[in-house]
C-alpha cells in the first residue's frame, strides 16, 4: 500500500509500505549540503514497522545543490553528482540496514521525473546497489526504478534501460526486484493492466532479464499527458476493480502489489479511504481480497467467453474466484461447495451445488478439496 503518512496507517493489515507518496525523497532528508534531517524518514519507517508493513524507501530525486542543473525549476529531475549520490545512499543504508527495501527512483521514464538518459539512470542504479551491498550485505533488497508502462515510448525506455551494461555487467544483475507501474489508459480496466504486466515480462525476458516483478503502483481512471480530467466510478465498480487487480497481479506473478493508495485523490477513480483515513467501500474490498488470497497457493487464471476463473488453495479447501468483465453468466457450483462470498465480504454459507449468476463483481466459491 501507498500512504501519505504511515503514522495514521490503513485500518486493515498491510504487508509492505511504499514511501513514494510519503514525503521522504532525498531532498527532504539532505536539506542543506551535507546536512541531513532524518526526522520524517525515521518517523515513517517506525510507523510502518509498527503495523507490520515492510517499508520501501525511495532514494531519488536530486536536491538542488547536487543537481546538474541547479538553476532549473525542475532541478530534482537532473543527474546528481555521483559522489553526493553515493554518500547519501551509503548514509541511508547504514542507518536502516535490512529494515527497509531500497528503490532507486520514481518513474524515470516520465520527463517530469527524470531528464537524464537510460544509461545515466543505469549508472545511478549500479552506484547505489554497490553502496547498499557494502553497507548492508547480501540480504539487502535493491529495487529498480519504478517504470511507467502506459505508452510505447515508456516501454521502449524501459527496455533500453535494462539493456545497459556498466563495467561490463548488465544493470539488472545488481537488482533484486523490478518495479513496474502498469497503469492502463484512462478508461482501462484491471484486465488491461494484466496485459501490460504480462507484456513487459515477455519483453524483458527476451533480453535475458528474469527477476521478481513488483506491481509498484496501481489505480484507475488516471489521466495522462498532463490532462486534468477526472473519472468517477460507482462504488460497486471500484470494489470490483480492487479485487480483480490483486487477483490478476497474482496471476501475472507479481510478488508484491502496492495500491495507490490509502487516501482520497481526485485524479484517481478509486479511493480506498476518505480524507480522514476511514475505509470506504473499496478499502473494505481490499480486506476481502486479502482474506481470499493471503497465504494461499495461487494456481492461476483462465478465461473463456469473457468468464474469468482464478484458483487458489489453502488448507483443506479450494477457492475459485469468478467474474465476467461484460455481461453475465451462470455457473453451477460443485457439490463440495462450503460457502460463497461476494466482493463486500458477505458470506452465503449454503453448502452443495447451486446455480449462481456471475457479473463484473467478483465472487469466491470455496469447496472442499
C-alpha positions in Angstrom: 0.0 0.0 0.0 0.9 3.6 -0.5 0.1 6.2 2.1 0.8 9.9 2.7 1.6 9.4 6.3 2.2 6.0 8.0 1.6 7.4 11.5 -2.1 7.3 10.5 -1.9 3.9 8.8 -4.6 1.9 6.9 -7.1 0.2 9.2 -6.6 -3.2 7.6 -3.4 -5.3 7.6 -0.8 -4.3 5.0 2.3 -6.4 4.1 4.6 -3.7 2.8 4.6 0.1 2.8 5.6 2.1 -0.4 7.0 5.5 0.5 6.6 7.1 -3.0 3.9 9.4 -1.6 5.2 9.7 2.0 7.4 12.9 1.5 10.8 11.2 2.2 12.8 11.7 -1.1 16.4 12.7 -0.9 15.7 16.5 -1.0 13.5 16.0 2.1 16.4 14.4 4.0 19.5 16.3 2.9 18.0 19.7 3.3 21.3 21.5 3.1 24.5 20.4 1.5 26.0 17.8 3.9 23.2 18.4 6.5 20.7 15.5 7.0 17.4 15.7 8.8 16.2 12.1 9.4 13.1 13.1 11.4 10.4 12.4 8.8 12.0 9.3 7.4 12.7 7.8 10.8 9.1 8.5 11.7 7.7 6.9 8.6 9.9 3.8 8.9 9.0 3.3 12.5 5.3 3.8 11.9 5.2 1.3 9.0 7.1 -1.2 11.1 4.6 -0.6 13.9 1.8 -2.0 11.8 3.8 -4.9 10.4 4.4 -3.4 7.0 7.9 -3.7 5.4 9.0 -0.2 4.4 10.4 0.7 0.9 12.4 3.9 0.8 12.6 5.9 -2.4 16.2 7.2 -2.8 15.8 9.8 -5.6 15.2 12.6 -6.5 18.0 15.2 -6.6 18.5 18.2 -4.2 19.2 21.5 -5.9 22.8 21.8 -4.6 23.7 18.4 -6.1 21.8 18.8 -9.4 23.5 19.1 -12.8 21.0 21.9 -13.4 20.6 23.7 -10.1 19.1 26.8 -11.7 16.3 24.9 -13.3 12.8 24.8 -11.8 13.0 21.1 -12.4 16.4 20.6 -10.7 15.2 17.4 -9.0 14.9 15.7 -12.3 18.5 16.0 -13.4 21.6 13.9 -12.8 23.0 14.3 -9.3 26.7 14.4 -8.6 27.8 10.8 -8.3 29.9 11.4 -5.2 26.9 13.0 -3.4 24.6 10.3 -4.6 26.9 7.6 -3.3 27.4 9.4 0.0 23.6 9.8 0.5 22.8 6.2 -0.3 25.5 5.0 2.0 24.1 7.0 4.9 20.6 5.7 4.3 21.6 2.1 4.0 23.9 2.3 7.1 21.1 3.8 9.1 18.3 1.3 8.2 20.1 -1.8 7.1 17.7 -4.6 6.2 14.8 -2.9 7.9 13.8 -1.3 4.6 13.9 -2.1 0.9 15.7 0.4 -1.4 14.1 1.7 -4.6 16.3 3.8 -6.9 14.0 6.4 -8.4 10.3 7.1 -9.1 9.2 6.7 -12.8 12.4 8.0 -14.6 10.8 7.3 -18.0 8.4 10.2 -17.4 10.0 13.5 -18.3 8.6 15.2 -15.2 10.7 12.8 -13.0 13.9 12.4 -15.0 15.6 14.4 -17.7 18.7 12.2 -18.0 19.3 9.2 -20.2 18.6 5.5 -19.5 22.4 5.0 -19.3 22.7 7.7 -16.6 19.9 6.0 -14.6 21.7 2.7 -15.0 24.8 4.3 -13.6 23.0 5.6 -10.6 21.4 2.2 -10.1 24.8 0.4 -10.0 26.4 3.0 -7.8 23.5 2.8 -5.3 23.4 -1.0 -5.4 27.1 -1.3 -4.7 26.9 1.2 -1.8 23.9 -0.6 -0.3 25.6 -4.0 -0.6 28.8 -2.7 1.0 26.8 -1.2 3.9 24.2 -3.9 4.4 25.4 -7.1 2.8 23.7 -9.6 0.5 20.4 -9.6 2.5 19.6 -6.0 1.3 16.7 -5.7 -1.2 17.5 -3.3 -4.1 14.6 -2.5 -6.3 14.8 -1.0 -9.8 13.5 2.5 -10.6 9.7 2.2 -11.0 8.8 2.4 -14.7 5.6 3.6 -16.2 4.3 1.4 -19.0 1.2 3.0 -20.4 2.9 4.3 -23.6 5.0 2.6 -26.3 7.8 5.2 -25.6 7.8 4.3 -21.9 8.1 0.6 -22.7 10.9 1.4 -25.1 12.7 3.4 -22.5 12.4 0.5 -20.1 13.9 -2.0 -22.5 16.7 0.5 -23.2 17.5 0.9 -19.5 17.6 -2.9 -18.9 20.0 -3.4 -21.9 22.6 -1.1 -20.3 25.9 -2.6 -19.0 28.0 -0.7 -16.5 31.5 -2.0 -16.1 30.6 -4.9 -18.4 27.7 -6.1 -16.2 24.1 -5.7 -17.1 22.2 -3.4 -14.8 19.6 -6.0 -13.8 22.2 -8.2 -12.2 22.5 -5.6 -9.5 18.8 -5.7 -8.7 16.7 -8.0 -6.5 13.3 -6.9 -7.9 11.9 -5.0 -10.9 9.2 -2.3 -10.1 6.6 -1.6 -12.7 3.7 0.8 -12.7 1.2 -0.9 -15.0 -1.4 1.9 -15.3 -3.6 1.4 -18.3 -5.2 4.2 -20.4 -7.6 6.4 -18.5 -10.6 4.2 -19.4 -8.6 1.0 -18.9 -9.5 -2.0 -16.7 -7.7 -4.5 -14.5 -7.6 -6.8 -17.4 -5.8 -4.2 -19.5 -3.3 -3.8 -16.6 -2.8 -7.5 -16.6 -1.9 -7.4 -20.3 0.7 -4.7 -19.6 2.2 -6.8 -16.8 2.5 -9.9 -18.9 3.7 -7.9 -21.9 6.7 -6.3 -20.1 7.7 -9.6 -18.6 7.9 -11.1 -22.1 9.8 -8.1 -23.5 12.4 -8.2 -20.7 12.7 -12.0 -20.8 13.7 -11.7 -24.5 16.7 -9.6 -23.4 17.6 -12.0 -20.6 16.0 -10.2 -17.7 14.4 -12.7 -15.3 13.9 -11.2 -11.8 11.0 -11.0 -9.4 8.5 -8.3 -10.5 6.6 -6.0 -8.2 3.4 -4.1 -9.2 4.7 -0.9 -7.6 1.8 1.4 -8.1 -1.8 1.0 -9.5 -5.1 2.7 -9.7 -7.5 3.5 -12.5 -9.0 6.5 -14.4 -5.7 8.3 -14.1 -5.3 11.0 -16.8 -2.2 11.1 -18.9 -0.2 13.7 -20.7 -0.9 16.5 -18.2 -4.7 16.2 -18.6 -6.8 17.3 -15.7 -10.0 15.4 -16.5 -11.2 13.1 -13.7 -13.0 9.8 -13.9 -15.8 8.8 -11.5 -16.7 5.1 -10.9 -19.7 3.8 -8.9 -18.6 2.2 -5.6 -19.6 -1.3 -6.8 -17.2 -0.9 -9.8 -14.5 0.5 -7.5 -14.8 -2.6 -5.3 -14.7 -4.9 -8.3 -11.5 -3.3 -9.7 -9.7 -3.6 -6.4 -10.4 -7.3 -6.2 -9.7 -8.0 -9.9 -6.4 -6.1 -9.6 -5.0 -8.1 -6.8 -6.2 -11.4 -8.3 -4.8 -10.6 -11.7 -1.5 -9.3 -10.2 -1.1 -12.7 -8.6 -1.9 -14.3 -12.0 0.8 -12.2 -13.6 3.3 -13.4 -11.0 3.8 -10.1 -9.3 5.4 -10.9 -5.9 4.0 -7.6 -4.5 1.2 -5.3 -5.4 1.1 -1.8 -4.0 -2.2 0.1 -4.3 -2.1 3.9 -4.8 -3.1 4.5 -2.1 -4.8 4.6 1.4 -6.2 8.1 0.8 -8.7 10.1 -1.4 -7.4 11.7 -4.6 -9.5 13.5 -7.2 -7.3 12.4 -10.1 -7.9 8.7 -9.5 -11.1 6.8 -9.9 -10.8 4.5 -6.9 -10.4 5.8 -3.3 -9.9 3.2 -0.6 -10.2 5.8 2.2 -11.6 9.2 2.9 -9.6 12.3 3.8 -9.6 11.2 7.4 -8.3 7.7 6.6 -11.5 5.9 7.3 -12.1 3.0 4.9 -14.5 3.4 2.0 -16.1 0.5 0.1 -13.0 -0.2 -2.0 -10.9 -0.3 1.2 -13.3 -2.9 2.6 -13.0 -5.0 -0.6 -9.2 -4.8 -0.2 -9.6 -6.6 3.1 -11.9 -9.1 1.3 -9.5 -10.0 -1.4 -6.7 -10.2 1.1 -8.7 -12.8 3.0 -9.3 -14.7 -0.2 -5.6 -14.8 -1.3 -3.4 -14.4 1.8 -1.2 -17.5 2.5 -2.8 -19.4 -0.4 -1.1 -21.4 -3.1 -2.3 -19.4 -6.1 -2.8 -21.6 -9.2 -3.6 -19.0 -11.9 -6.4 -17.8 -14.0 -8.2 -18.9 -17.2 -10.8 -17.1 -19.3 -13.4 -18.4 -21.7 -16.1 -16.3 -23.5 -15.3 -13.5 -21.1 -15.7 -15.5 -17.9 -12.6 -15.3 -15.7 -11.9 -18.2 -13.2 -8.9 -17.9 -10.9 -8.0 -20.7 -8.5 -6.2 -20.7 -5.1 -5.8 -23.5 -2.5 -5.4 -23.2 1.3 -5.5 -25.9 3.9 -8.4 -28.2 3.1 -10.2 -26.0 0.6 -10.0 -24.8 -2.9 -11.1 -21.2 -3.7 -12.3 -20.2 -7.2 -12.8 -16.5 -8.0 -15.2 -15.7 -10.8 -16.2 -12.6 -12.7 -17.3 -11.5 -16.2 -15.9 -8.3 -17.5 -19.0 -7.6 -19.5 -22.5 -9.1 -19.3 -23.3 -12.0 -17.1 -23.0 -15.8 -17.0 -24.5 -18.6 -14.9 -22.3 -21.2 -13.2 -23.2 -24.3 -11.2 -21.1 -24.7 -8.0 -19.8 -28.2 -7.2 -21.4 -30.5 -4.6 -18.4 -29.9 -2.4 -19.1 -26.2 -2.0 -19.0 -24.9 1.6 -19.6 -21.2 1.1 -19.8 -18.4 -1.5 -18.6 -14.8 -0.7 -19.2 -11.6 -2.7 -17.0 -8.6 -3.1 -18.4 -6.9 0.0 -17.4 -9.9 2.1 -20.9 -11.2 2.6 -21.0 -15.0 3.1 -23.6 -17.4 1.8 -22.9 -20.5 3.8 -25.3 -22.8 1.9 -23.5 -26.0 1.0 -23.7 -28.1 -2.0 -24.4 -27.5 -5.7 -26.4 -24.5 -6.8 -26.7 -22.1 -9.7 -25.1 -18.7 -9.3 -25.1 -15.6 -11.5 -21.7 -14.1 -12.3 -21.3 -10.4 -13.3 -18.3 -8.0 -13.2 -18.5 -8.1 -9.4 -16.2 -11.0 -8.3 -17.5 -13.9 -6.2 -15.4 -16.5 -4.4 -16.6 -20.1 -4.2 -14.9 -22.2 -1.6 -15.0 -26.0 -1.9 -13.6 -29.0 0.0 -10.5 -30.5 -1.7 
